[in-house]
Every structure is written in structure tokens, then in C-alpha cells.
């Protein structure tokens, strides 16, 4: 028998988690839970041997369940994950981990106290492209990372309980924190409610980071084209990651600009531009969710710390909460904990 897992929430993301867990030999995907009987009936048709229930206590009260994956709306993450951790269950939780910093801090503390795995599904940290980007940046090929620009644009899907920053920016924050290794010191966010009357559906997030680096994230639910790009400007070379490119997701540009060491007049100020080759490294692709689910099960089995652990989720929520405060302050700069 493998690790026995229950999933709560089978609306949008939960079925993807279930599909990947079902394919792993180390997992016994035992039961799923949802308030919508139609969704449960659909899961019954897909996986006849899997139990379904509308009562979350059926998962919590079953001593044979080792772990629970929380795949609900963000407002449900904290109470459901807390109940699971207090019942001695390992927890995989959809991003963002919670809607508030103090909630995330409490989940981290409970997991640590009870010796349980708490992992956040920061899916992009398990993609071949982002891990190749991390490898390239850490190799020093790009030089010092000066600037990162992320664009994550689409028409829909509108969320009812979080704004576009909370919905889309965690993917890019994963790249900035995990792959680029930047350490944000402050955040300034300007958001707009263009089509959605209650929450921001377009936003620009500016992060000032340690070592004079900076990052900008542009997220939107209201753009006509689907865009998923990250540009990394280094002191030696530059990199562009396009998640939608089917053949070459990463392009490394041998381009840089050298400033003159000193100048006395404007006429003497001449930048030196270097243009070289474009390199497109090959990627060994695999489904990120499968990699993520396998990693979660390994951590449950061995007790090792997940790549995207609770502390990682907490850092993300701190930035997102500060972003909301910045929006409320009309784009004012909000300092982050060092």
C-alpha cells in the first residue's frame, strides 16, 4: 500500500491533483471531498474505485489517511489545512497558502510542532523551464541579475475572493524568489478594477530587491492575448523564458551594455553595446504537477523539507499582503521584513 491521500475541493484544480496522484505507484488516492454533489458524481465516473464524500470529517476522522491536499478557494485554505494538521495529517495546499500572514504563520507553527510536512503547490518551481533558468542564473552565465520583468496576461479566469495579484503573481514570484534568487525589500502595486467591480483585474507590481536589483510583474485577467513570459537582465547576458513557446521556451541572449568608467561632458558619454549569439538550451520536459506530487509523497515518506515548504508559502503571502496594502495606499511603497 502506498501513502493514503485525500483531496478536498474537486472544482478546478483538484481533479488535476487527483489525476497525477493516481498515476504514482507510491500513492493510494483514497477519497475526495466537495460540497457539490455533481462534481463528486463526475469524479465517481472518472475513478470508480475512489471514495467520495461531502463531509470533510470523513477525511479528518479516518486514521488511515496519511495526507490531505487542499484545493479549494483561498478562503478555505486556512481552516481546512489547520484541521488536517491538528489531526496529524501531512498537508499539500494550493497556492497562495492562505489569505493572511498570521494564518500562514500559524500553519507553519502547527506543522513544525507536530512534525508534519506542509507543502505549497508552487507549480512553476517544478517545471523544467524554471529549473533550467535557475541552473543558468546560478552558473553565473548571466552575471549579476539586475532586473526581472514578468508578464502573465489572459482574458479570464475571474476569481471571486482574491484579486489578480493573488491569483496570478505567485507563479512569477516563484520565479523571482526561487529561480532568480532575488530578495525583495519593498513592494509597490498599482491595480485597476476594469471589468470586475469588486477586485483588481489588472495590476503592476514593482519589487525593490537586495543588491540594487528590481523586478516588475504585470498581471491581468483582461488582456486579449495570453502571455506567459519572464525576462531576466544580467550584467553579462540576458534570458527570456516563454512558457507558451512549444519548441524553445528559453532563449539566452549574449547581449549587454557597458558604461564608460567616467566622463566629463554629455558628449563623452557613449555606451558600448555587445551583440552576440542566441542560445536555446534543450529541456527535458515532464508534467510539473506530476513532479510536484511525487516530491510531496517523497517528503511525506522521508520527512525531508519540501522545495516549496510552508516557509516558502509564508514568504509569498507576506509579499501579497503587502501588495494589497500598497494598492490601498495608491501605489505607496510598503517595506517587507528582511
N, C-alpha and C positions, 0 to 999 in steps of 0.2 A: 504493500500500500504506500502511496505517495503522501505528500503533505496535503491535508484535507482543507480545502478553501471554500469560503462562502463569499458571494458578491452581493452587495446591496446597491440597488439602482441599475435597472436594465433599460433605460431610455435611450440615450445617445451613445455614451462611451462604454457603459458596462458590457454590452454584447461583444465589443472588440476585445475587452479584457478576458471574458469568458472563452471566446474562440481561441485565443492564444494560450490560455492556461490549459484548455482541454487537449492541446496538441503536445504538451510537455509530459514526458513519461514520469517525471518526479512529482506530478500534481494529481490529486484526486479532486476534480472540480465538482463538489458535492451538492451545493444548494445555492439558489439565488433568490433575492427578495426584492419586491417592489410593491407599491400601493396600487398600481394599475394592473388589474386582472387581465386586460387584453395583452399587455406586454408579457405577463407570465405565461399566458396561453401560447404566445408566439415562441417563447423560449422552450416550452414543452414540446412544440412541434420540431424545433431545431435539434434539441437534445433530449430525447425521450427518457433517458436514464437518470437525468438530473432532477433533483427535487426542487420545487418552487414553493414560495410562501409569501404572504403579505404581512407576516408578523416577524419583525426584526428579532424578537426574543427567541425565535426558533433557532437563530444562528448563535446568539449570545449564550443561550442556555444549553447548547449542545457541547458537552465536554470533548467530543471527538473532533470538533472544528479547531484547526490549528491557527488559521489566519483568515482575516476578512479584508476584502477590497471594497473601499468606499467610493462609489461612482455616482453620487447624487449631485444636486445643485450645491453650490458653495455653502449656502446657509445650513445645510445638513452635515457638512464635513465634521465640524467640531463635536456636536453631541453624539453622533454615531461612532466616530473614532474613539472618543473618550470612553464610551460604554464598552467598546470592544477591548480597549487596552486595560480597563479596570477588571474585565472578565478574563484577563490573561491571554488574549488573542494578539498575535502579530498583526500589524495593520499596513496595508498599502492604500494610499489615499490619492485621489485625483488632484491635479493642480487647479488653483492655488490651494495650499494646505488648509487654510482657514480664512475667515473674513476679517479677523482681528489679530493683532500681535499677541495680546495676552492669552488668547485661545491657543495659538501656536506654541507659545512658551509652556502652557500647561500640558499640552500633549507631549512635548519633548520631555518634560519632567516626569510624567507618568510612565512613559516608555522606559526611561532610564531607571527609574525606581524599581520597575517590575522586570527589568532585564529583557525587554521585548524589542523586536525590530519595528521601527517606524520609518516607512519609506514613502517618498512622494514621487508620483509619476511625472517627472520632468522628462517627457518623452525624447526631446531633442538631444539630451545627454547620452542617448543610446543609439543615435543614428551614426551611420558610417561617415557621413559628410562632416558632422560636427566633431567627431573624434579625430578625423584626419586633419581638420582645421586646427584642433588643439595640438596635435603632433607637430604640425608645420610651425605654429607660433612658438611652441616650446623649443623647437630646434634652433631658433634664432635666425632663420632664413629671412624673416620679415624685418628683423631688427627690433627696436623698441616699438610696442604698439602705441600709436599716438591718438588714434581716433577710430571708432567703430560706428557705422551707420546701418541701422536695421529698418527694413520696410516690410510690414505684414498687413496687406490690404486685401479686401474682398468685399463683395456685396452680400451681407448677411454673414453668419447666423447671429441674430439679435438675442442677447441674454436678458432675462427678466430681473435678475437680482444682483448683477455686477455690471460695471461699465466696461468699455472696450479695452482699457488698460489691464484690468484684472483678467479679462478673457484671453487676450492675445499676447500681451507683453511678456508673460512668464517664459514663453518659448525663447524670445530674444534675450531676456535677462539670463537664461541658462547659458546662452552662447557667450554673453559678455562676462559672466562670472566664472563659468566652468571652462570654456574654450579659450577665451582671450585672457583670462586671469586678471581682469581689472577689478579694482576695489572702489566702488562708488562711495563718495564722501557727501554728496548732496544731490538733490533731485529738484527739477523744475518741470512742471507739466502744465500745458495749455490744452484744454479739452473743449469740445463743442457738441451740443445736442442738436444735430442737424435734422435727422428724421425721427429719432427716438425722443419722446417728450420727457422722460424721467432720468435717463442716464446718458453719459457722454458716449457717442458712437464714432468719434474721431478724436485723436489726441496725438500730441508731440511731447515726448518725454526726453528731457535733457539731463544727463548724468555727468557730474564732475567727479573725476576719479583721482586716486593717488598717482603720483609721479607725473602730474600735469596732463594726464590722458583724459579723454572725454568720449562720451557715447550718446547717440541720438537714436530714439526708437519712434518710428511713425507707424501708428496702428489705426485701422479704420474698418468699419463694417459697411461703409457707404461708397466705396470706390468701384468703378466699372470693371477694372481688371484685377485678377488675382495675382498678387505679387508676394514672393517669399524670398527676399534677398538680404544678405549681410555683406557689407564691405568693410574690410579691415585695412587701415592705412598704417604701414610701418615706416620706420626711419630708413629702411633699405629697399623693401619691396612692398607690394600691395596684393591683397587677396579678395576675391569676390566669390561668395557662396550663393548659388541659386538653387534652392531646394526643388524647384519645378523643372529644372533642366533634366531631361531624361537621359542624356548621354554624358555630359560633363558638368557635374554640379560645382566643382571648384576650378577656378582659374587663378593662377599666380602670375602677377604682372611684375616683370623686372623693371619697375619704374620708381623713380624717386626724384626729389628736388634738393639741391644743395644750395644753401645761402652763403654769400660771401662772409668771411670771418669778421670784416669791419668795412665801413665805408664812411666817407666824409660828406658827400653830396648825393642827392637823389639819382643823378646821372651815373654815379659809380655803382649803384645797387643793381646788380644783374644776377638773377638766379641761374643756376646751372641745372638743366633738365636731363635726366638719363632715361632713355627708352631702350628696353631690351626685349627678350623673348617672352612669350606667354606659355606657361607650363600648366598642363591639365592632368593632375595625378589620378591614377586609377583607383576606384573604390571597390571594396568587397562588400556589396550590398546584402543586407538581411533586414527583415522586418523589425523596426525599432521596438515595437511593443513586445515581440517575442523575446528579444534580447533583454528588455526591461523585466518582463515576467520571470524569465529564467534567473536573472540576477536576484530578484526578490526571493525566490524559492531557495537559492543558494545561501542567501543571508539568513533566512529562517533556519535552514539546516545546520549551518556552521556557526552562526552567531556573529559573523563579521559585519562591520558597519557598511550600509549601502552607499553607493556612489551619491545618490540623491537622498540623503537621510533627512531626519527631522530638522536638524540644524540648517541644512540647505533650504528646506521649505520655510523655516523661520526667517532666514535672511531675505528670501523672496517676499514674504508678507510684509516685512519691515519696509522694503522699498515701495511696495504697492500702497501701503497705508500712507506713507509719506507723500506719494504721488497724489492721493486724494486730498491731503491737506494743502498741497501746492495748488491744485485746481480750485479749491475753496478760497485760496488767497490770491486768485487771479494770476497764477503762474509764479508766485513768490518762491524763493529758494528755501527748501527745507533741508536742514542738516541731518545726516544719518550718523548712527553710532559707529565709531571707528572699529 
